[in-house]
C-alpha cells in the first residue's frame, strides 16, 4: 500500500473538470442552473472546506449556471476563505439578517443565470436535503415566480458517485491513517479499561497518525459479540473474552475513510472465530462481485449469500466527502457500478439474540474489477490480557 500522502487540496483544473461534466449533463436535461445549499455540494465545485458548517445559523448558496463559472452567495464571514478558492464571483452579506438572509442576492444571481420560463435544478432525491429555512425557500420561489424550480435530474448524485484519481488518493490516504491507528490499539485497550476511554484514546491515536478530525467513531464490546454498532460508548470496563469493535470515519483533507476492525480480548471462542471467518469470506465475495457493469445489488447478494438470511440490511455504501453516500448495497439498488466508484463492504452476522459481528473494508472500482483502499483483514486479532 502506498503510504505517501497526496498534496492538500485540488488545483482549479479539478474543479473545472467537475463543472464541465455538470454543465454537459445540464444541457442534456434542459436545466439552466443548479442551486446547491449543502456542504459537500458546495465543496464539490469550490473546494470550500471549513468546520463552520456545524453552525446551523447561516445559509450558504452556490449557483452553477449552464454556461460560465459558479457564483457563490455566502455570508460575509466566509468571503475571505472562499476568495482563496478558484471562485471569483463571490457575493456576500452580513449574516444572520432576520429580514433578508441572502435571499435578494441569491434571487439576483439566479435571475442572471436563468431566463424566465426556464429550470433551476435542486438536488431532490434520496440522501439530499435543502439547507435553508423553508420560509426563505418559499420567499425565493415567490421572487422568481417566472422561473421553474424542480429536481436536478440526479446530476449531483451521478457526478459525485464517480471519483477522480485525486479523490481516490485522498480516501486511500485516510484509510492509511485509520490502519496505522488500529495497529496501535494494544496501547489503549485491555481488560478493565472503560469502553468510553478506548473511544477517546482511539480518536487521539487517529489524530496522532495524521487525521484532520474524527467526525465519526462507533463501536461496541461484549462477550460473544455485541448488540449494535451505533450506541454511544459507556464506562463499562472491557473484560477478558469480549469482542471489541471500532468503526472509524476519520477525515483527511475533506475525505472520509469508513472501516472497522474486530479484536478479541484474549482467546475467542469457536462461534466468534467461525462468524468472523464468514465475514471475511463475505467481504472477499463482495470484492469479487464489484466490477464495472455489475449492480450494487449484485454485490449485496454476493455477501448476503454468505452472511445468511433476508434481513441482513444494508451491506455497504458509497464513500467520499461524506461518510455514507449513494449507492446502497441492498437488494433494491440497481445502480450500475463504474470505474471510480468508491464503496464500503460491510457484512454482518447474527450469532445469537442480541449478539452480532460486523466487518467493513473500503474498495474502489477499476476497469477490470475492484481494488482495495484498506488493507483487508485476514484474521481476528487477539489483544493480550
C-alpha positions in Angstrom: 0.0 0.0 0.0 1.4 3.4 -1.0 2.0 5.4 2.2 2.7 8.7 0.5 0.1 11.3 1.4 -1.3 13.3 -1.5 -0.8 17.0 -1.6 -3.5 19.1 0.1 -6.5 20.4 -1.8 -7.0 20.5 -5.6 -6.0 22.9 -8.3 -8.5 24.7 -10.5 -8.3 22.0 -13.2 -10.0 19.5 -10.9 -13.0 21.8 -10.3 -13.2 22.9 -13.9 -13.4 19.3 -15.0 -16.3 18.8 -12.5 -18.0 21.9 -13.8 -17.7 20.7 -17.4 -19.2 17.4 -16.6 -22.1 19.0 -14.7 -22.8 21.5 -17.5 -22.8 18.8 -20.1 -25.5 16.9 -18.1 -27.4 20.2 -17.5 -27.5 20.8 -21.3 -29.0 17.3 -21.8 -31.5 17.8 -19.1 -32.6 21.4 -20.0 -31.6 22.8 -16.7 -30.3 26.4 -16.8 -28.7 26.4 -13.3 -28.2 24.2 -10.3 -28.9 25.7 -6.8 -26.7 24.0 -4.2 -27.0 24.5 -0.4 -25.2 21.7 1.4 -21.6 21.4 2.4 -20.5 18.6 0.1 -22.3 20.0 -2.9 -20.8 23.5 -2.4 -17.3 22.0 -1.7 -17.6 19.7 -4.8 -17.3 22.7 -7.1 -15.4 25.2 -5.0 -13.0 23.3 -2.5 -14.5 25.4 0.3 -13.6 23.4 3.3 -14.5 24.6 6.8 -15.9 23.2 10.1 -18.1 26.3 10.2 -21.0 24.3 8.6 -21.6 22.9 12.1 -23.4 26.1 12.9 -27.0 26.0 11.6 -27.4 29.7 11.8 -26.2 30.8 8.4 -27.2 29.5 5.0 -24.7 29.1 2.1 -25.5 29.0 -1.6 -23.8 28.1 -4.8 -25.3 28.8 -8.3 -23.9 26.6 -11.0 -25.0 28.0 -14.4 -25.4 26.1 -17.6 -22.7 28.3 -19.0 -19.9 30.2 -17.2 -18.4 29.8 -13.7 -20.3 29.2 -10.4 -21.4 32.1 -8.3 -21.0 31.8 -4.5 -23.7 33.6 -2.5 -22.4 33.3 1.1 -22.3 35.1 4.4 -19.5 37.6 4.7 -17.8 35.6 7.4 -16.8 33.1 4.6 -15.8 35.5 1.9 -12.1 35.5 2.8 -11.8 31.7 2.7 -13.9 31.4 -0.5 -11.7 34.0 -2.1 -8.7 31.6 -1.7 -10.5 29.1 -4.0 -10.8 29.4 -7.8 -14.2 31.0 -7.5 -14.1 34.7 -8.5 -17.8 35.8 -8.3 -18.5 35.9 -4.6 -21.5 37.8 -3.3 -21.8 38.2 0.4 -24.0 39.8 3.1 -23.8 40.2 6.8 -25.5 37.1 8.2 -27.6 36.4 10.1 -30.0 39.0 8.7 -33.5 38.4 10.1 -35.1 40.4 7.3 -33.2 39.1 4.3 -30.6 36.4 4.9 -29.1 36.4 1.4 -32.4 35.8 -0.5 -32.2 39.0 -2.5 -28.6 38.3 -3.6 -29.5 34.7 -4.4 -32.5 35.7 -6.4 -30.4 38.2 -8.4 -27.8 35.6 -9.2 -30.3 33.0 -10.3 -32.2 35.6 -12.4 -28.9 36.4 -14.2 -28.3 32.7 -15.0 -31.8 31.5 -15.7 -34.1 33.2 -18.2 -37.8 33.4 -17.4 -39.6 30.2 -18.0 -36.5 28.0 -17.6 -35.5 25.5 -15.0 -33.5 25.7 -11.8 -32.4 22.3 -10.6 -32.2 21.4 -6.9 -30.9 18.0 -5.7 -34.1 16.3 -4.5 -33.6 12.5 -4.4 -32.6 10.2 -1.6 -29.8 11.4 0.7 -30.4 15.0 -0.1 -31.8 17.9 1.9 -32.4 21.6 1.5 -30.2 23.5 3.9 -32.1 26.8 4.1 -35.1 27.9 6.1 -38.3 26.8 4.4 -39.7 30.3 4.8 -36.8 31.6 2.8 -37.2 28.9 0.2 -40.8 30.0 -0.3 -39.7 33.6 -0.5 -37.1 32.7 -3.1 -39.7 30.9 -5.3 -42.0 33.9 -4.9 -39.4 36.3 -6.1 -38.6 34.1 -9.1 -42.2 33.1 -9.8 -41.5 33.3 -13.5 -38.7 30.6 -13.2 -39.3 26.9 -12.7 -37.9 25.0 -9.7 -37.5 21.3 -9.9 -35.2 18.3 -9.3 -31.7 18.2 -10.7 -32.3 15.0 -12.5 -29.9 13.1 -10.4 -26.9 15.2 -11.8 -25.2 15.7 -8.5 -25.7 12.1 -7.4 -24.3 10.8 -10.6 -21.3 13.1 -10.6 -20.3 12.5 -7.0 -20.5 8.7 -7.2 -17.6 8.5 -9.6 -14.4 9.9 -8.0 -11.4 11.4 -9.7 -8.0 9.9 -9.1 -7.2 12.8 -6.8 -10.3 12.0 -4.7 -9.4 8.3 -4.6 -5.8 9.2 -3.5 -7.3 11.2 -0.5 -9.6 8.4 0.5 -6.8 5.9 0.3 -4.6 8.2 2.5 -7.4 8.5 5.0 -7.6 4.7 5.1 -3.8 4.5 5.7 -4.3 6.8 8.7 -7.0 4.5 10.1 -4.9 1.4 9.5 -2.0 2.9 11.5 -4.3 3.9 14.3 -5.8 0.4 14.5 -2.3 -1.0 14.6 -1.8 0.9 17.9 -4.9 -0.4 19.6 -3.0 -2.6 22.0 -1.7 0.6 23.5 -5.1 1.6 24.8 -7.4 -1.5 25.0 -7.1 -4.1 27.8 -9.4 -5.6 30.4 -10.5 -3.1 33.0 -10.3 -0.1 30.6 -13.7 1.6 30.2 -15.0 1.5 26.6 -15.6 5.2 26.6 -11.9 5.7 27.4 -11.0 3.4 24.5 -13.1 5.6 22.2 -11.5 8.8 23.4 -8.0 7.5 23.1 -8.6 5.9 19.7 -9.6 9.3 18.4 -6.3 10.7 19.8 -4.4 7.9 18.0 -6.1 8.8 14.7 -5.2 12.4 15.1 -1.7 11.5 16.1 -1.4 9.4 12.9 -2.5 12.3 10.7 -6.2 12.6 10.7 -7.6 16.2 10.4 -10.5 15.2 12.7 -12.6 12.2 13.6 -16.3 13.1 12.9 -17.4 9.5 13.4 -16.4 6.8 15.7 -18.7 3.9 16.6 -18.1 0.6 18.2 -19.1 -1.9 20.9 -17.8 -4.6 23.1 -19.3 -7.7 24.6 -18.9 -11.4 25.3 -19.6 -13.4 22.2 -20.4 -10.3 20.1 -22.2 -7.1 20.6 -25.8 -5.8 20.4 -25.5 -3.0 18.0 -22.9 -0.7 16.3 -24.4 2.7 16.8 -24.7 3.2 20.6 -22.5 5.7 22.4 -19.7 4.2 24.4 -20.3 3.7 28.1 -18.0 3.5 31.1 -18.4 -0.3 31.2 -14.9 -1.8 31.5 -13.6 -4.2 28.9 -13.4 -7.8 30.1 -11.5 -10.9 29.1 -13.4 -12.7 26.4 -15.0 -9.6 25.0 -15.1 -8.9 21.3 -14.2 -5.2 20.8 -15.2 -3.5 17.5 -14.3 0.0 16.5 -15.6 1.6 13.3 -13.8 4.8 12.3 -14.9 7.6 10.0 -11.9 9.8 10.2 -11.4 12.6 7.7 -8.3 13.7 5.9 -8.2 16.7 3.5 -12.0 16.7 3.3 -12.4 12.9 2.6 -13.5 10.1 4.8 -12.4 6.5 5.3 -15.0 4.2 6.8 -14.0 0.8 8.0 -13.9 -1.2 11.2 -11.8 -3.9 13.0 -12.8 -6.5 15.5 -10.5 -7.6 18.3 -10.8 -10.4 20.9 -9.6 -9.7 24.4 -7.7 -12.9 24.9 -8.7 -16.1 23.0 -12.0 -16.1 21.2 -14.5 -18.9 21.3 -15.2 -21.1 18.3 -18.5 -19.4 17.5 -16.9 -16.0 17.3 -14.0 -17.3 15.2 -16.3 -19.0 12.8 -18.5 -15.9 12.4 -15.6 -13.7 11.9 -14.2 -16.1 9.2 -17.5 -16.0 7.4 -17.5 -12.2 7.5 -14.0 -12.1 5.8 -15.3 -14.6 3.2 -18.3 -12.4 2.6 -16.1 -9.4 2.1 -14.0 -11.3 -0.4 -17.2 -12.4 -2.3 -18.3 -8.8 -2.4 -14.9 -7.7 -3.7 -15.1 -10.3 -6.5 -18.6 -9.2 -7.5 -17.7 -5.5 -7.5 -16.8 -4.9 -11.1 -17.9 -2.4 -13.9 -21.3 -3.3 -15.2 -22.4 -5.1 -12.1 -25.2 -3.7 -10.0 -24.9 -2.6 -6.4 -27.5 -5.3 -5.7 -25.1 -7.9 -7.1 -22.5 -7.0 -4.6 -25.2 -7.2 -1.9 -26.3 -10.7 -2.9 -22.8 -12.0 -3.1 -22.2 -11.1 0.6 -25.7 -11.9 1.8 -25.4 -15.4 0.4 -22.6 -16.0 3.0 -24.0 -13.9 5.8 -27.3 -15.7 5.5 -30.9 -14.6 5.8 -33.0 -12.0 4.1 -33.0 -9.5 7.0 -29.3 -8.6 6.9 -30.0 -5.0 5.9 -27.6 -2.8 4.0 -24.2 -4.3 3.5 -22.2 -1.3 2.4 -22.5 2.1 0.6 -20.7 4.8 -1.3 -17.9 6.8 0.4 -16.2 10.1 -0.2 -16.8 13.6 1.0 -19.5 12.1 3.2 -19.3 9.1 5.5 -22.1 7.5 3.6 -23.0 8.2 0.0 -25.0 6.5 -2.7 -25.3 3.8 -3.8 -26.6 1.5 -1.1 -25.6 -2.2 -1.2 -29.1 -3.5 -0.8 -31.3 -5.8 -2.9 -33.3 -3.0 -4.3 -30.4 -0.8 -5.6 -29.8 -1.3 -9.3 -27.1 1.3 -9.7 -24.6 0.1 -12.3 -21.0 0.2 -11.0 -18.5 2.3 -12.9 -14.7 2.8 -12.6 -14.0 5.4 -10.0 -16.8 4.5 -7.6 -15.7 4.0 -4.0 -17.6 1.6 -1.9 -17.6 0.1 1.6 -18.2 -3.6 2.0 -20.0 -4.1 5.4 -21.4 -7.6 6.0 -22.9 -8.5 9.4 -23.7 -11.8 11.1 -26.1 -12.6 14.0 -24.5 -15.0 16.4 -27.4 -15.2 18.9 -30.3 -13.0 20.1 -28.7 -9.6 20.9 -25.3 -10.7 19.6 -23.7 -9.8 16.3 -20.4 -9.2 14.5 -19.8 -6.8 11.6 -16.8 -6.2 9.4 -16.1 -3.4 6.9 -13.5 -2.6 4.2 -13.2 0.1 1.6 -12.7 -0.5 -2.1 -12.6 1.3 -5.4 -14.0 0.1 -8.8 -11.4 -0.1 -11.6 -11.7 -1.0 -15.2 -11.0 -4.7 -14.6 -12.6 -5.1 -11.2 -12.2 -3.8 -7.6 -9.0 -2.6 -5.8 -8.5 -2.4 -2.1 -8.3 1.0 -0.4 -8.0 -0.6 3.0 -5.6 -3.4 3.7 -8.1 -6.2 4.2 -8.2 -8.1 7.5 -7.1 -11.7 7.3 -7.9 -12.9 10.9 -9.4 -11.9 14.2 -6.6 -10.4 16.3 -6.3 -11.2 20.0 -5.3 -8.5 22.4 -3.1 -9.5 25.3 -4.8 -9.8 28.7 
